[in-house]
Amino acid sequence: MPVINRRELLAGSLALPFLSLSASGQSRPPSSKPSFESRLRPTVHTGVERWSLAERMSFHAVPGVAVAILRNGDVEVLEGYGSRLAGSTMPVGPDTLFSVGSVSKVATAALCLKLVADGILDLEADVGRWLRRWRIPPGPDGDETGISLRMLLSHTAGFNVHGFKDFDPSAQLPSLVQILTGEPPALNKPLARIDRAGTRSRYSGGGYMVVQAVIEDATGQPFDTVAQRHLFEPLGMTRSRFDATPARDTADIAHAHDESGRPTALPRGWQSFPELAPSGLWASARDLGRLVGALGESYRGRDGFLPRELAFDMMTEVSPGTFGLGLRLAGEGASRIFHHAGANDSYKAYIEGNLLTGDGLVILTNGERGGVLGDEIRNAVSDVLGWPGDWSVRISSTAASELFDGFTGRYARRASQSPVLAGILDTRIEAEELVVSRTAEGLALEADGRLQSLKPVSSHRFVFPDAYVPAGTLQIVFDRGSDRQVAQARLIADDGVLVFDRAGAGST
């Protein structure tokens, strides 16, 4: 059967026709090695872009890439491209180690759930029962609501500290307690509760340091030792390790590169990541393919690494956020996926698994600009395999530019919007005001001092080409009333909606 190019069918956030969805008993594209290397394209596109992988690696100054593609739960394609070190003859292979940034949180969550399955931990209990070296501080207004592992894994515990800075090879590294307390040589603020527990979804790498402390204090063992026994060895992830500072003589490891593709973090060749649970995992494409496959198989109840009930917990959003336990979720029905990206300074990573079909993807890069390259690779793989569901947006070639002047002006964020309805936008968008203006190319939007171009999807809907939203696109809709005036604008991403009211709307 012909492969349906889903993205050619999309307009804005419209869903695909039902005919394109894979279902039980319905035929699928034949299993063969997908030739995605010549099909790369952007997420916001015109329908004509087609680039080769080599071209885009050069354009983004990324020396090396590793890719694993899963079909029906098994790793079917495993390839390395380019070099572990720019200018060298050190090829990337399927077992090359990469720093995977926040993909570490997925492995940490899987480990945590395995310990729950083994009766060592409990998802609902107050984690204070296990902590020995540090105590959970009170929250806003003295809130002493107990913090559970479910809250920590889903980013609903109310903690600050979004992420962590990389450490140079020669830098002194902090202990776990110094990271939690924000004391030197830690580079982060002290961990604090800034939202009432369970009321907001706020991404917190700091919260995952609490998970690390719980696991170490409950077992009495170092974090990586626990991971080796309960996660890596059972799944055959033979190269993976939580390691703040891989030794200089580590074999088959991808070196770090800056935005120009030059080697950095010298002389060793890679930075240090002492925050193990949120960002300290080193892994290969082969190993992460095994993890993606195992989590999906657990969900489908086929000889699972996790009991199916716990896998369902992992793959279900915890309100008011878009996270399950350690994973982001997106899509519906046959397009339902779990996914997560990782972004340390010089390494970008991405994993994805389809919960119905078992198809999936791992992308690892060793360049600072590898994140956009990963999106382009994902688009190519998805196009070639005809994956259902998509967040790409094809921009309009016939924009209603005569309406644009009616969209310009200042828009103020509406007060007290529901975190549940705002979804991913609730804490991700911090701007209190948006300023929309005309440019020679069309429309632009300024928020918090940053100017971004808007590309038309329809007469009143626009997309932000350069704004990153996990497994989605950020769009703005200008709502015209029966008087042809715009009184409000809605920011939309995934299922989240955030409303901004236009200044002076309704006045003459």
DOMARMAR-72574 format. One record per residue (C-alpha): z negated, y, x negated; residue in three letters; residue number from 1. Coordinates in steps of 0.1 Angstrom, whole numbers, plus 5000, padded with zeros to 4 digits. Layout:
    Z    Y    X code pos
    Z    Y    X  ALA NUM
...
END
This chain:
    Z    Y    X code pos
 5000 5000 5000  MET   1
 5006 5035 4988  PRO   2
 4976 5054 4973  VAL   3
 4967 5083 4995  ILE   4
 4961 5115 4976  ASN   5
 4931 5127 4996  ARG   6
 4930 5162 4981  ARG   7
 4965 5170 4993  GLU   8
 4951 5165 5028  LEU   9
 4921 5188 5024  LEU  10
 4918 5223 5037  ALA  11
 4885 5239 5030  GLY  12
 4857 5215 5040  SER  13
 4878 5196 5066  LEU  14
 4872 5158 5066  ALA  15
 4898 5132 5059  LEU  16
 4917 5114 5086  PRO  17
 4900 5081 5095  PHE  18
 4930 5062 5083  LEU  19
 4921 5070 5047  SER  20
 4887 5054 5048  LEU  21
 4880 5021 5033  SER  22
 4862 4997 5056  ALA  23
 4853 4960 5059  SER  24
 4885 4940 5063  GLY  25
 4907 4970 5054  GLN  26
 4931 4966 5025  SER  27
 4924 4986 4993  ARG  28
 4946 4996 4964  PRO  29
 4952 4966 4942  PRO  30
 4927 4961 4913  SER  31
 4945 4973 4882  SER  32
 4937 4996 4853  LYS  33
 4939 5032 4867  PRO  34
 4961 5055 4846  SER  35
 4942 5087 4851  PHE  36
 4948 5101 4817  GLU  37
 4978 5122 4828  SER  38
 4964 5133 4862  ARG  39
 4936 5157 4853  LEU  40
 4933 5188 4875  ARG  41
 4907 5214 4886  PRO  42
 4884 5211 4916  THR  43
 4897 5243 4931  VAL  44
 4934 5238 4929  HIS  45
 4969 5248 4941  THR  46
 4983 5213 4944  GLY  47
 5006 5215 4913  VAL  48
 4982 5212 4884  GLU  49
 4985 5181 4863  ARG  50
 4972 5178 4828  TRP  51
 4968 5151 4802  SER  52
 4933 5141 4790  LEU  53
 4943 5150 4754  ALA  54
 4955 5184 4765  GLU  55
 4922 5192 4783  ARG  56
 4900 5178 4755  MET  57
 4918 5202 4732  SER  58
 4916 5231 4757  PHE  59
 4878 5226 4762  HIS  60
 4872 5219 4725  ALA  61
 4856 5185 4733  VAL  62
 4861 5161 4704  PRO  63
 4850 5129 4722  GLY  64
 4849 5113 4756  VAL  65
 4837 5079 4769  ALA  66
 4846 5067 4804  VAL  67
 4835 5037 4825  ALA  68
 4851 5030 4859  ILE  69
 4835 5006 4884  LEU  70
 4854 4987 4911  ARG  71
 4835 4967 4936  ASN  72
 4803 4970 4916  GLY  73
 4817 4959 4883  ASP  74
 4828 4979 4852  VAL  75
 4865 4974 4852  GLU  76
 4876 5001 4828  VAL  77
 4857 5010 4796  LEU  78
 4874 5034 4772  GLU  79
 4866 5059 4744  GLY  80
 4888 5088 4735  TYR  81
 4888 5111 4705  GLY  82
 4861 5113 4678  SER  83
 4824 5111 4675  ARG  84
 4827 5140 4649  LEU  85
 4854 5166 4649  ALA  86
 4878 5162 4620  GLY  87
 4867 5127 4612  SER  88
 4881 5092 4618  THR  89
 4850 5081 4638  MET  90
 4864 5069 4671  PRO  91
 4844 5070 4703  VAL  92
 4840 5036 4718  GLY  93
 4824 5020 4749  PRO  94
 4791 5016 4730  ASP  95
 4789 5050 4714  THR  96
 4756 5067 4720  LEU  97
 4756 5101 4738  PHE  98
 4727 5123 4748  SER  99
 4730 5123 4786  VAL 100
 4708 5152 4796  GLY 101
 4695 5151 4832  SER 102
 4711 5117 4838  VAL 103
 4679 5107 4822  SER 104
 4661 5114 4855  LYS 105
 4681 5087 4872  VAL 106
 4670 5061 4846  ALA 107
 4634 5074 4848  THR 108
 4635 5071 4886  ALA 109
 4649 5036 4884  ALA 110
 4621 5027 4859  LEU 111
 4595 5042 4882  CYS 112
 4607 5023 4912  LEU 113
 4608 4990 4892  LYS 114
 4571 4997 4884  LEU 115
 4565 5003 4921  VAL 116
 4582 4970 4929  ALA 117
 4559 4953 4903  ASP 118
 4528 4967 4919  GLY 119
 4520 4989 4889  ILE 120
 4527 5023 4906  LEU 121
 4527 5035 4942  ASP 122
 4552 5060 4957  LEU 123
 4528 5076 4981  GLU 124
 4495 5078 4962  ALA 125
 4482 5110 4946  ASP 126
 4494 5107 4909  VAL 127
 4460 5122 4898  GLY 128
 4447 5086 4900  ARG 129
 4467 5076 4869  TRP 130
 4466 5108 4848  LEU 131
 4443 5108 4819  ARG 132
 4454 5136 4795  ARG 133
 4463 5164 4820  TRP 134
 4453 5174 4855  ARG 135
 4476 5186 4883  ILE 136
 4468 5224 4888  PRO 137
 4462 5238 4923  PRO 138
 4492 5253 4941  GLY 139
 4498 5286 4958  PRO 140
 4467 5300 4977  ASP 141
 4446 5272 4962  GLY 142
 4468 5244 4977  ASP 143
 4453 5211 4965  GLU 144
 4476 5188 4985  THR 145
 4480 5155 4966  GLY 146
 4512 5152 4946  ILE 147
 4530 5118 4950  SER 148
 4557 5101 4929  LEU 149
 4580 5105 4959  ARG 150
 4576 5143 4957  MET 151
 4581 5144 4919  LEU 152
 4612 5122 4920  LEU 153
 4628 5142 4948  SER 154
 4619 5177 4934  HIS 155
 4597 5185 4964  THR 156
 4563 5187 4946  ALA 157
 4566 5225 4942  GLY 158
 4567 5227 4903  PHE 159
 4584 5253 4882  ASN 160
 4602 5247 4848  VAL 161
 4638 5239 4858  HIS 162
 4649 5226 4824  GLY 163
 4642 5226 4787  PHE 164
 4657 5241 4756  LYS 165
 4671 5219 4729  ASP 166
 4653 5217 4696  PHE 167
 4670 5220 4662  ASP 168
 4668 5190 4639  PRO 169
 4643 5207 4616  SER 170
 4620 5220 4644  ALA 171
 4585 5207 4650  GLN 172
 4583 5188 4683  LEU 173
 4557 5192 4709  PRO 174
 4536 5164 4724  SER 175
 4537 5155 4760  LEU 176
 4505 5175 4767  VAL 177
 4518 5205 4749  GLN 178
 4550 5204 4770  ILE 179
 4529 5202 4802  LEU 180
 4506 5231 4791  THR 181
 4534 5252 4776  GLY 182
 4516 5254 4742  GLU 183
 4536 5258 4709  PRO 184
 4557 5242 4696  PRO 185
 4568 5237 4733  ALA 186
 4595 5262 4743  LEU 187
 4588 5261 4780  ASN 188
 4563 5279 4803  LYS 189
 4532 5260 4814  PRO 190
 4538 5237 4843  LEU 191
 4526 5253 4875  ALA 192
 4529 5247 4912  ARG 193
 4549 5276 4928  ILE 194
 4556 5262 4962  ASP 195
 4533 5244 4986  ARG 196
 4537 5206 4981  ALA 197
 4565 5192 5002  GLY 198
 4578 5225 5016  THR 199
 4607 5233 4993  ARG 200
 4632 5215 4972  SER 201
 4632 5231 4937  ARG 202
 4648 5213 4908  TYR 203
 4621 5207 4882  SER 204
 4624 5189 4849  GLY 205
 4588 5198 4845  GLY 206
 4580 5175 4874  GLY 207
 4596 5146 4856  TYR 208
 4573 5153 4826  MET 209
 4545 5145 4851  VAL 210
 4563 5113 4859  VAL 211
 4564 5104 4822  GLN 212
 4527 5111 4819  ALA 213
 4519 5089 4849  VAL 214
 4540 5060 4835  ILE 215
 4524 5062 4800  GLU 216
 4489 5066 4813  ASP 217
 4492 5039 4839  ALA 218
 4506 5013 4814  THR 219
 4489 5025 4782  GLY 220
 4523 5023 4764  GLN 221
 4549 5048 4751  PRO 222
 4575 5057 4776  PHE 223
 4605 5041 4758  ASP 224
 4585 5009 4753  THR 225
 4580 5006 4791  VAL 226
 4617 5015 4797  ALA 227
 4628 4988 4773  GLN 228
 4608 4961 4790  ARG 229
 4613 4970 4826  HIS 230
 4647 4987 4827  LEU 231
 4670 4984 4797  PHE 232
 4664 4947 4789  GLU 233
 4667 4934 4825  PRO 234
 4700 4953 4829  LEU 235
 4714 4945 4795  GLY 236
 4714 4982 4784  MET 237
 4713 4972 4748  THR 238
 4720 5005 4732  ARG 239
 4699 5028 4755  SER 240
 4667 5044 4744  ARG 241
 4645 5073 4753  PHE 242
 4643 5089 4719  ASP 243
 4634 5125 4710  ALA 244
 4650 5123 4675  THR 245
 4675 5095 4668  PRO 246
 4675 5088 4631  ALA 247
 4703 5102 4609  ARG 248
 4715 5068 4601  ASP 249
 4719 5057 4638  THR 250
 4751 5038 4641  ALA 251
 4779 5048 4665  ASP 252
 4764 5080 4678  ILE 253
 4783 5110 4691  ALA 254
 4777 5142 4671  HIS 255
 4770 5176 4688  ALA 256
 4796 5203 4690  HIS 257
 4795 5239 4702  ASP 258
 4818 5257 4726  GLU 259
 4845 5260 4700  SER 260
 4844 5223 4691  GLY 261
 4826 5229 4658  ARG 262
 4799 5205 4646  PRO 263
 4764 5219 4652  THR 264
 4727 5209 4649  ALA 265
 4733 5203 4612  LEU 266
 4726 5186 4589  PRO 267
 4717 5156 4611  ARG 268
 4744 5163 4637  GLY 269
 4724 5163 4670  TRP 270
 4695 5181 4685  GLN 271
 4661 5168 4695  SER 272
 4650 5163 4731  PHE 273
 4612 5156 4732  PRO 274
 4611 5158 4770  GLU 275
 4620 5122 4774  LEU 276
 4618 5115 4811  ALA 277
 4639 5145 4823  PRO 278
 4664 5148 4794  SER 279
 4657 5125 4764  GLY 280
 4679 5094 4772  LEU 281
 4706 5083 4748  TRP 282
 4730 5058 4763  ALA 283
 4765 5045 4762  SER 284
 4792 5044 4788  ALA 285
 4789 5006 4790  ARG 286
 4751 5008 4796  ASP 287
 4753 5035 4822  LEU 288
 4780 5016 4840  GLY 289
 4755 4987 4842  ARG 290
 4729 5011 4856  LEU 291
 4752 5025 4883  VAL 292
 4764 4990 4893  GLY 293
 4728 4977 4895  ALA 294
 4716 5005 4917  LEU 295
 4745 5001 4940  GLY 296
 4741 4964 4942  GLU 297
 4704 4968 4950  SER 298
 4713 4991 4979  TYR 299
 4738 4966 4992  ARG 300
 4712 4938 4988  GLY 301
 4731 4916 4964  ARG 302
 4708 4902 4937  ASP 303
 4694 4936 4933  GLY 304
 4675 4950 4903  PHE 305
 4653 4967 4929  LEU 306
 4642 4954 4963  PRO 307
 4666 4966 4990  ARG 308
 4638 4986 5007  GLU 309
 4631 5006 4975  LEU 310
 4669 5011 4969  ALA 311
 4672 5025 5004  PHE 312
 4643 5049 4996  ASP 313
 4661 5059 4964  MET 314
 4693 5066 4982  MET 315
 4678 5086 5011  THR 316
 4673 5124 5009  GLU 317
 4638 5136 5010  VAL 318
 4636 5167 5033  SER 319
 4640 5196 5029  PRO 320
 4662 5188 4999  GLY 321
 4694 5170 4990  THR 322
 4678 5146 4965  PHE 323
 4668 5110 4970  GLY 324
 4645 5096 4944  LEU 325
 4660 5107 4911  GLY 326
 4696 5110 4925  LEU 327
 4716 5134 4944  ARG 328
 4733 5121 4976  LEU 329
 4766 5134 4991  ALA 330
 4792 5124 5016  GLY 331
 4791 5103 5048  GLU 332
 4802 5068 5058  GLY 333
 4828 5054 5034  ALA 334
 4825 5084 5012  SER 335
 4787 5082 5007  ARG 336
 4779 5085 4970  ILE 337
 4749 5089 4947  PHE 338
 4755 5110 4916  HIS 339
 4739 5131 4889  HIS 340
 4751 5153 4861  ALA 341
 4735 5159 4827  GLY 342
 4738 5190 4805  ALA 343
 4721 5194 4772  ASN 344
 4736 5221 4750  ASP 345
 4762 5200 4732  SER 346
 4765 5171 4756  TYR 347
 4776 5168 4792  LYS 348
 4774 5137 4813  ALA 349
 4782 5125 4849  TYR 350
 4775 5094 4869  ILE 351
 4786 5084 4904  GLU 352
 4785 5054 4926  GLY 353
 4799 5047 4961  ASN 354
 4772 5030 4982  LEU 355
 4797 5012 5004  LEU 356
 4824 5000 4980  THR 357
 4806 4997 4947  GLY 358
 4832 5019 4930  ASP 359
 4818 5043 4905  GLY 360
 4823 5064 4874  LEU 361
 4805 5074 4841  VAL 362
 4818 5103 4820  ILE 363
 4801 5112 4786  LEU 364
 4812 5141 4764  THR 365
 4800 5155 4731  ASN 366
 4811 5192 4735  GLY 367
 4794 5222 4750  GLU 368
 4823 5227 4774  ARG 369
 4824 5191 4785  GLY 370
 4811 5197 4820  GLY 371
 4843 5212 4834  VAL 372
 4863 5185 4815  LEU 373
 4842 5159 4833  GLY 374
 4851 5174 4867  ASP 375
 4888 5173 4858  GLU 376
 4885 5136 4848  ILE 377
 4866 5128 4879  ARG 378
 4893 5144 4900  ASN 379
 4920 5123 4882  ALA 380
 4902 5090 4886  VAL 381
 4895 5097 4923  SER 382
 4931 5107 4929  ASP 383
 4945 5076 4912  VAL 384
 4921 5052 4930  LEU 385
 4923 5069 4964  GLY 386
 4886 5073 4968  TRP 387
 4876 5085 5002  PRO 388
 4859 5118 5007  GLY 389
 4861 5147 4984  ASP 390
 4848 5182 4976  TRP 391
 4879 5196 4961  SER 392
 4895 5227 4978  VAL 393
 4932 5235 4978  ARG 394
 4935 5273 4979  ILE 395
 4959 5290 5004  SER 396
 4993 5302 4992  SER 397
 4995 5326 5022  THR 398
 4963 5345 5023  ALA 399
 4958 5371 5051  ALA 400
 4954 5399 5026  SER 401
 4956 5425 5054  GLU 402
 4922 5414 5066  LEU 403
 4905 5417 5032  PHE 404
 4894 5453 5036  ASP 405
 4873 5442 5066  GLY 406
 4853 5419 5045  PHE 407
 4842 5443 5018  THR 408
 4807 5458 5017  GLY 409
 4771 5449 5011  ARG 410
 4754 5418 5026  TYR 411
 4716 5413 5026  ALA 412
 4700 5379 5027  ARG 413
 4685 5371 5060  ARG 414
 4648 5366 5058  ALA 415
 4629 5334 5065  SER 416
 4658 5310 5067  GLN 417
 4650 5273 5071  SER 418
 4649 5254 5038  PRO 419
 4662 5224 5057  VAL 420
 4693 5243 5070  LEU 421
 4699 5261 5037  ALA 422
 4698 5228 5018  GLY 423
 4709 5230 4982  ILE 424
 4714 5268 4985  LEU 425
 4677 5275 4994  ASP 426
 4664 5277 4958  THR 427
 4697 5275 4939  ARG 428
 4709 5309 4952  ILE 429
 4684 5336 4942  GLU 430
 4704 5367 4951  ALA 431
 4690 5390 4978  GLU 432
 4722 5410 4981  GLU 433
 4759 5402 4978  LEU 434
 4785 5430 4972  VAL 435
 4821 5422 4982  VAL 436
 4849 5444 4968  SER 437
 4887 5445 4966  ARG 438
 4905 5438 4934  THR 439
 4941 5437 4923  ALA 440
 4940 5400 4928  GLU 441
 4922 5399 4962  GLY 442
 4884 5398 4966  LEU 443
 4855 5396 4943  ALA 444
 4818 5391 4949  LEU 445
 4789 5405 4928  GLU 446
 4754 5389 4929  ALA 447
 4726 5395 4904  ASP 448
 4750 5415 4881  GLY 449
 4776 5387 4879  ARG 450
 4811 5393 4893  LEU 451
 4831 5363 4905  GLN 452
 4866 5361 4919  SER 453
 4871 5347 4954  LEU 454
 4901 5325 4962  LYS 455
 4913 5322 4998  PRO 456
 4912 5289 5017  VAL 457
 4920 5303 5051  SER 458
 4922 5338 5066  SER 459
 4884 5342 5065  HIS 460
 4871 5315 5042  ARG 461
 4870 5318 5004  PHE 462
 4859 5296 4975  VAL 463
 4842 5304 4942  PHE 464
 4864 5288 4915  PRO 465
 4838 5292 4888  ASP 466
 4806 5284 4906  ALA 467
 4792 5250 4900  TYR 468
 4777 5231 4929  VAL 469
 4769 5194 4923  PRO 470
 4795 5173 4941  ALA 471
 4807 5203 4961  GLY 472
 4822 5237 4961  THR 473
 4806 5270 4970  LEU 474
 4823 5288 4997  GLN 475
 4818 5320 5017  ILE 476
 4829 5325 5053  VAL 477
 4832 5360 5068  PHE 478
 4824 5358 5106  ASP 479
 4846 5381 5127  ARG 480
 4833 5389 5162  GLY 481
 4852 5396 5194  SER 482
 4854 5433 5182  ASP 483
 4872 5421 5150  ARG 484
 4842 5433 5129  GLN 485
 4824 5412 5104  VAL 486
 4786 5412 5110  ALA 487
 4776 5384 5086  GLN 488
 4788 5361 5059  ALA 489
 4777 5325 5053  ARG 490
 4775 5308 5020  LEU 491
 4782 5271 5024  ILE 492
 4778 5242 5000  ALA 493
 4776 5206 5011  ASP 494
 4756 5207 5044  ASP 495
 4737 5239 5033  GLY 496
 4742 5273 5049  VAL 497
 4727 5306 5038  LEU 498
 4733 5337 5060  VAL 499
 4738 5372 5047  PHE 500
 4739 5402 5071  ASP 501
 4763 5430 5065  ARG 502
 4748 5464 5060  ALA 503
 4756 5488 5088  GLY 504
 4771 5461 5111  ALA 505
 4774 5473 5146  GLY 506
 4773 5510 5137  SER 507
 4801 5534 5143  THR 508
END
